[in-house]
Amino acid sequence: MSVHDVTVIGAGPFGLSAAAHLRALNGLSVRVFGEPMSFWDRQMPVGMLLRSPWAGSHLSDPKGALTLDAYRDANGSHFGSPVPLNRFIDYGRWFQRQTVPEVDGREVARVESDAGGFRLKLGDGETIQSRRVVVAAGIASFAWCPEPLRNLPRELASHSSQQNDLSRFSGKHVVVVGAGQSALESAALLHEAGAKVELLVRGSVVRWLWQRPLLHTWPIEPLLYAPPDVGPALISQVVARPNWYRRMPRKWQDKWGTRSIRAAGAGWLKPRVANLPMITGRSIVSAAPAGGRLALKLDDGSERTVDHVLMGTGYRVDLAKYAFLSKQLVASIRHVGGYPQLNNGFESSVAGLHFLGAPAAWSFGPLMRFVAGADFATRSLARSVARDN
């Protein structure tokens, strides 16, 4: 059985960035499992554009050299912001080839703690030992589907992360549920693919970012908004500095965190959905299959029969939904509402077990939900590992 110092689970932006920093530490044996950028490639819709700005879309390496700019120059590519999904996927894989060429694509089926740290069982039955484990497994496991749509056949109702090619809905009547970027952009892509689309929004309005252009001009913008552009004016500056954020009173963290990630669409998307029917202040109270279609009833008593409901309803972190973590291990992790409580090195209450990405948001703020959080997280992780070793 092979033994390693650190094993990284996940090969998305956080996992690859973590591996790049850990591999730079002398004498450290680092193993990485996952298919590079697979969530972005298989569970995001073809034709998508990133909501994050250019400055918030870089992966992180120790020298800060492997940026989107470097990728664009190296490949002779011509693209800007908003960043096309296919370019971002290719950038991630280019980054991986430079930093972690030997990523192991096998699934990690089980992680258990033992006297030597952790025992990992792979999908093909092989077992390895690791003194530390870094969980950077992304958000796919946390996709949230509201009742009464949760247990319907997938051909009638699905989460946006379950649909990669929206062109299959051409000529179909689709209701999109949600008011965030995922729902709004999915609605735009469906419409452009030839579907009949309705947007169903529980709130009274649809919010849009960058609706006050004056605030985004020099010299005002740098004062109000940090480069990652996560959160409203001024709050953005605190969110971009997780060490500041985590020192605030908990009630402020919770309030500002909610404001920073509330459902909203990028300003550049607004014209693409301007002519789509938007039903605000309504929700679905019942949904039932009806002759190969789906019969819906809304809370105002109105009814409609559609071909599909697409849920752009986001993600809710819950550690227990990482199926590879043993129940005993999950039970031993101190957590709040499904989020692990982490120290400065992104380490949980189980020594040697670290979490990156969205699960770190309770401890370090909403920046951890975005690619922009990878630089702070992975540098903090690497410093902690180097110090302990």
Salt bridges, closest charged atoms under 4 A:
ASP5 OD1 - ARG131 NH1 2.68
GLU35 OE1 - ARG42 NH2 2.33
ASP41 OD2 - ARG93 NH2 3.12
ASP69 OD2 - ARG72 NH2 3.89
GLU102 OE2 - ARG23 NH1 2.30
ASP104 OD2 - ARG31 NH2 3.18
ASP104 OD2 - ARG106 NH2 2.81
GLU112 OE1 - ARG119 NH2 2.85
ASP114 OD2 - ARG119 NH1 3.12
ASP124 OD2 - ARG106 NH1 2.74
GLU126 OE1 - ARG106 NH1 2.65
GLU147 OE2 - ARG150 NH1 3.59
GLU192 OE2 - ARG272 NE 2.86
GLU198 OE1 - HIS173 NE2 2.83
GLU198 OE1 - ARG304 NE 3.35
GLU221 OE2 - HIS216 ND1 3.22
ASP254 OD1 - ARG250 NE 3.10
ASP299 OD1 - ARG282 NE 2.57
ASP307 OD1 - ARG293 NE 3.05
GLU347 OE2 - ARG132 NH1 3.68
ASP375 OD1 - ARG379 NE 2.86
ASP388 OD2 - ARG132 NH2 2.84
